[in-house]
Amino acid sequence: MKDKFDKIAMLLLYVFCICGCIALLVDQYKKTTVTLEQTTIVEDKFVEVQKDSSYYKFICESDTYTINQYLIDKDTIDKLKENDGLTFSLYGNNGIVQISKNNELLYSYETYNLKAKKQFNISVIILPIFFIVVNGVLLVIYFVVARKKKHIKDEEVEELVGQDFDLNSINQEEYDKLISSIKRNDNIYEGSFFNTMSDEENIPTLIKVLLDYFNEDEINLLIDPNEKGMALLLFILNDKVSLDIVFEENGIYEVPKELIWYYPRCKVLSEERTKYLSELKLYALDNPNIKIVGNEKRKS
């Protein structure tokens, strides 16, 4: 769900960037076709010019008028002195298109259009390049973050699990009893597994029996005739034991696709999970009474 949200957020960011570029180009294009008929004429007394991040602000007695820095030369501004009576042709929100001083034209709308067209042509080239660069940076950030999240998730999965038992302190009588009770019925083993598990002191004995009796790299289903509707799913790898209680319903056992070590206490490595799932799928092919599910879907 979180990954889906991240992808939607990334898509919305792309759309926002594209819409922003288009809006900027449209605004710049409009400035290339301004006529005096579209402007409003005002007269005011000049006070000073303030330079903003991207604008020049013409501070006058009655109001403030603006123009993009790329649309006017500083030489034109230097001709202005305090208390000069100026006539402005304005377009849009107090945007200067033309400036006159004592009937002398200091800045014409033709110059305005010409500079606007030059900037528009530059933007047509620069903005796609800018978008490609930004797109590349966003993709790099996205994959770095996604990889970091996966690494964190893997670390969380690979936290220490399982239990530690002293396999030297086993009950030999229980060991012999359990070993002798194990019988194979097709691809399923029967034995007094749950009977041994019922006594906590005998759990090391159970683990010892499993390690001695069953082969590594194999999935096995262990059934206790005295316990109906449940079984043990066994997987042994490198002297590590995965033992999970699985339940039966209508002849089908739901087995987990997630590997969790039961003994000893250690981390679950990614290659071990891969090996487990591979063996589990092979086992399920030969056993129609096996259904592989995630932990969240298992019946309790």
C-alpha positions as CSV (number, residue, x, y, z in Angstrom):
1,M,0.0,0.0,0.0
2,K,2.9,2.3,0.9
3,D,4.7,1.5,-2.3
4,K,1.5,2.3,-4.3
5,F,1.2,5.7,-2.5
6,D,4.9,6.5,-3.3
7,K,4.3,5.8,-7.0
8,I,1.2,8.0,-7.1
9,A,3.1,10.8,-5.3
10,M,5.9,10.5,-7.8
11,L,3.4,10.6,-10.7
12,L,1.7,13.7,-9.2
13,L,5.1,15.4,-8.9
14,Y,5.8,14.7,-12.6
15,V,2.4,16.2,-13.5
16,F,3.0,19.2,-11.4
17,C,6.4,19.8,-13.0
18,I,5.0,19.5,-16.5
19,C,2.1,21.8,-15.7
20,G,4.5,24.3,-14.2
21,C,6.7,24.3,-17.3
22,I,3.7,24.7,-19.6
23,A,2.3,27.6,-17.5
24,L,5.7,29.4,-17.5
25,L,6.0,29.0,-21.3
26,V,2.4,30.3,-21.9
27,D,3.1,33.3,-19.6
28,Q,6.3,34.1,-21.5
29,Y,4.7,33.7,-24.9
30,K,1.9,36.1,-24.0
31,K,4.6,38.8,-23.4
32,T,5.9,38.4,-27.0
33,T,2.6,39.7,-28.5
34,V,1.6,42.6,-26.3
35,T,0.2,45.7,-28.1
36,L,-0.4,49.2,-26.7
37,E,-4.1,48.6,-27.1
38,Q,-3.9,46.0,-24.4
39,T,-2.2,48.3,-21.9
40,T,-3.3,50.9,-19.4
41,I,-1.7,54.3,-19.4
42,V,-0.8,55.9,-16.0
43,E,1.3,58.8,-14.9
44,D,3.3,58.9,-11.7
45,K,6.3,60.6,-10.0
46,F,9.3,58.4,-9.8
47,V,11.0,57.8,-6.4
48,E,13.4,54.8,-6.7
49,V,14.0,51.3,-8.2
50,Q,14.3,48.3,-6.0
51,K,15.8,45.0,-7.3
52,D,13.9,41.9,-6.3
53,S,14.9,38.3,-6.9
54,S,13.7,38.4,-10.5
55,Y,11.9,41.8,-10.8
56,Y,12.7,45.5,-10.8
57,K,10.2,47.4,-8.7
58,F,9.6,51.0,-9.7
59,I,8.6,52.8,-6.6
60,C,6.5,55.9,-7.4
61,E,4.5,58.3,-5.3
62,S,1.1,56.7,-6.1
63,D,1.9,53.0,-6.7
64,T,4.6,50.4,-7.4
65,Y,5.1,49.0,-10.9
66,T,7.1,45.9,-11.8
67,I,9.0,44.4,-14.8
68,N,11.0,41.2,-15.2
69,Q,14.8,41.9,-15.0
70,Y,15.4,40.1,-18.3
71,L,12.9,42.5,-20.1
72,I,14.8,45.8,-19.4
73,D,18.4,47.0,-19.5
74,K,19.9,48.6,-16.5
75,D,21.0,51.5,-18.7
76,T,17.4,52.5,-19.1
77,I,16.9,52.4,-15.3
78,D,20.0,54.6,-14.8
79,K,18.4,57.4,-16.8
80,L,15.7,57.8,-14.2
81,K,16.1,60.4,-11.4
82,E,14.0,61.0,-8.3
83,N,10.9,63.2,-8.9
84,D,10.9,62.4,-12.7
85,G,7.4,62.5,-14.1
86,L,6.9,59.2,-15.9
87,T,4.3,57.7,-18.1
88,F,3.8,54.0,-17.9
89,S,2.0,51.6,-20.3
90,L,0.9,48.7,-18.0
91,Y,-0.1,45.2,-18.9
92,G,-1.6,42.7,-16.4
93,N,-0.9,43.3,-12.7
94,N,1.0,46.6,-12.9
95,G,3.5,45.1,-15.3
96,I,5.5,47.8,-17.2
97,V,5.5,47.5,-21.0
98,Q,6.5,51.0,-22.0
99,I,8.1,54.0,-20.2
100,S,8.1,57.6,-21.3
101,K,9.7,60.7,-19.6
102,N,8.6,64.2,-20.6
103,N,7.3,62.8,-24.0
104,E,10.7,61.0,-24.5
105,L,10.3,57.3,-25.1
106,L,12.8,55.6,-22.7
107,Y,11.6,52.0,-23.2
108,S,9.2,50.8,-25.9
109,Y,6.7,48.0,-26.1
110,E,8.6,46.7,-29.2
111,T,11.7,46.2,-27.1
112,Y,9.5,44.6,-24.5
113,N,8.2,42.1,-27.1
114,L,11.6,41.5,-28.6
115,K,13.3,40.7,-25.2
116,A,10.3,38.5,-24.2
117,K,10.5,36.5,-27.5
118,K,14.3,36.0,-26.9
119,Q,13.6,34.7,-23.4
120,F,10.7,32.5,-24.7
121,N,13.1,30.9,-27.3
122,I,15.6,30.2,-24.6
123,S,13.0,28.7,-22.2
124,V,11.8,26.4,-25.0
125,I,15.3,24.9,-25.0
126,I,16.2,25.1,-21.4
127,L,12.9,23.9,-19.7
128,P,12.9,20.4,-21.4
129,I,16.5,19.9,-20.4
130,F,15.7,21.1,-16.9
131,F,12.8,18.7,-16.7
132,I,14.9,15.8,-17.9
133,V,17.6,16.6,-15.3
134,V,15.0,16.9,-12.5
135,N,13.3,13.7,-13.7
136,G,16.6,11.9,-13.5
137,V,17.3,13.3,-10.0
138,L,13.9,12.3,-8.8
139,L,14.3,8.8,-10.2
140,V,17.6,8.4,-8.5
141,I,16.2,9.6,-5.1
142,Y,13.2,7.3,-5.6
143,F,15.3,4.2,-6.2
144,V,17.8,5.1,-3.4
145,V,14.9,5.6,-0.9
146,A,13.2,2.4,-2.2
147,R,16.4,0.4,-1.8
148,K,17.0,1.9,1.7
149,K,13.4,0.9,2.7
150,K,14.1,-2.6,1.4
151,H,17.3,-2.8,3.3
152,I,15.6,-1.7,6.5
153,K,12.8,-4.2,5.9
154,D,15.3,-7.0,5.3
155,E,17.1,-6.0,8.6
156,E,13.7,-6.2,10.4
157,V,13.0,-9.6,8.9
158,E,16.5,-10.8,9.8
159,E,16.3,-10.0,13.4
160,L,17.2,-12.7,15.9
161,V,14.5,-15.4,16.1
162,G,14.2,-18.9,17.5
163,Q,15.2,-20.4,20.8
164,D,18.4,-21.9,22.3
165,F,18.3,-25.4,23.8
166,D,21.0,-27.6,25.3
167,L,20.9,-30.6,23.0
168,N,23.3,-32.4,25.4
169,S,20.7,-32.5,28.1
170,I,18.2,-34.7,26.4
171,N,15.9,-37.4,27.8
172,Q,17.3,-40.6,26.3
173,E,14.2,-42.6,27.1
174,E,12.0,-40.0,25.4
175,Y,14.4,-39.9,22.5
176,D,14.3,-43.6,21.9
177,K,10.5,-43.6,22.3
178,L,10.0,-40.9,19.8
179,I,12.4,-42.3,17.3
180,S,10.7,-45.7,17.4
181,S,7.2,-44.1,16.9
182,I,8.1,-42.4,13.6
183,K,6.5,-44.0,10.5
184,R,6.3,-42.7,7.0
185,N,2.9,-42.7,5.3
186,D,3.5,-41.6,1.6
187,N,5.0,-38.1,1.9
188,I,3.9,-37.5,5.5
189,Y,5.5,-38.7,8.7
190,E,3.6,-39.9,11.7
191,G,4.9,-40.0,15.3
192,S,4.4,-38.9,18.9
193,F,5.7,-35.4,18.1
194,F,3.1,-33.4,20.0
195,N,3.3,-35.7,23.0
196,T,7.0,-34.9,23.3
197,M,6.4,-31.2,22.8
198,S,3.8,-31.1,25.6
199,D,6.6,-31.3,28.1
200,E,8.8,-28.3,27.8
201,E,11.7,-30.2,29.3
202,N,11.5,-32.6,26.4
203,I,11.7,-30.0,23.6
204,P,15.5,-30.3,23.3
205,T,14.9,-34.0,22.9
206,L,12.4,-33.3,20.1
207,I,14.9,-31.0,18.3
208,K,17.7,-33.7,18.6
209,V,15.4,-36.3,17.2
210,L,14.5,-34.1,14.2
211,L,18.1,-33.3,13.5
212,D,19.1,-36.9,13.7
213,Y,16.2,-38.5,11.8
214,F,15.3,-36.1,9.0
215,N,17.4,-34.9,6.0
216,E,18.4,-31.3,5.5
217,D,17.0,-29.1,2.7
218,E,13.7,-30.9,2.9
219,I,10.2,-30.0,3.8
220,N,8.3,-32.6,5.8
221,L,4.8,-32.7,7.4
222,L,4.8,-34.4,10.8
223,I,1.4,-35.7,12.1
224,D,0.7,-37.0,15.5
225,P,-2.2,-39.5,15.5
226,N,-3.3,-38.3,18.9
227,E,-3.7,-34.7,17.7
228,K,-6.4,-34.3,15.1
229,G,-6.6,-31.2,12.8
230,M,-3.0,-30.1,13.2
231,A,0.5,-31.0,12.2
232,L,4.1,-29.8,12.3
233,L,5.8,-28.4,9.3
234,L,9.5,-29.2,9.4
235,F,12.4,-27.6,7.5
236,I,16.1,-28.2,8.4
237,L,19.0,-26.3,6.9
238,N,22.6,-26.2,8.2
239,D,21.6,-27.6,11.5
240,K,18.9,-25.0,11.9
241,V,15.3,-26.2,12.6
242,S,12.1,-24.5,11.4
243,L,9.1,-26.0,13.2
244,D,5.7,-24.5,12.7
245,I,2.3,-25.7,13.8
246,V,-0.1,-25.9,10.9
247,F,-3.9,-26.5,10.9
248,E,-6.0,-28.7,8.8
249,E,-9.4,-27.8,7.4
250,N,-11.3,-30.1,4.9
251,G,-8.2,-32.2,4.4
252,I,-6.0,-29.1,3.5
253,Y,-3.1,-27.9,5.6
254,E,-2.3,-24.1,5.4
255,V,1.5,-23.8,5.5
256,P,3.4,-20.5,5.8
257,K,5.5,-19.1,3.0
258,E,7.6,-17.2,5.6
259,L,10.6,-18.9,7.2
260,I,11.1,-18.5,10.9
261,W,13.8,-20.4,12.7
262,Y,12.7,-22.4,15.8
263,Y,16.2,-23.5,16.8
264,P,18.8,-22.1,17.4
265,R,18.3,-18.3,18.0
266,C,19.7,-16.6,14.9
267,K,18.9,-14.4,11.9
268,V,16.8,-15.5,8.9
269,L,18.9,-14.8,5.9
270,S,17.5,-13.9,2.5
271,E,19.1,-16.9,0.8
272,E,17.6,-19.2,3.5
273,R,14.1,-17.7,2.8
274,T,14.6,-18.3,-0.9
275,K,15.7,-21.9,-0.3
276,Y,12.8,-22.6,2.0
277,L,10.2,-21.2,-0.4
278,S,11.7,-23.2,-3.3
279,E,11.5,-26.4,-1.4
280,L,8.0,-25.7,-0.1
281,K,6.7,-25.2,-3.6
282,L,8.3,-28.5,-4.7
283,Y,6.7,-30.2,-1.7
284,A,3.3,-28.7,-2.4
285,L,3.4,-30.1,-6.0
286,D,3.6,-33.7,-4.7
287,N,1.2,-33.0,-1.8
288,P,-2.3,-31.7,-2.9
289,N,-3.3,-31.4,0.7
290,I,-0.8,-28.5,1.1
291,K,-1.8,-24.9,0.6
292,I,0.9,-22.2,0.8
293,V,-0.3,-18.9,2.4
294,G,1.1,-15.8,4.0
295,N,1.1,-15.4,7.8
296,E,-1.6,-12.8,7.6
297,K,-3.9,-15.2,5.7
298,R,-3.5,-18.2,8.0
299,K,-6.4,-19.4,10.0
300,S,-5.8,-19.3,13.8
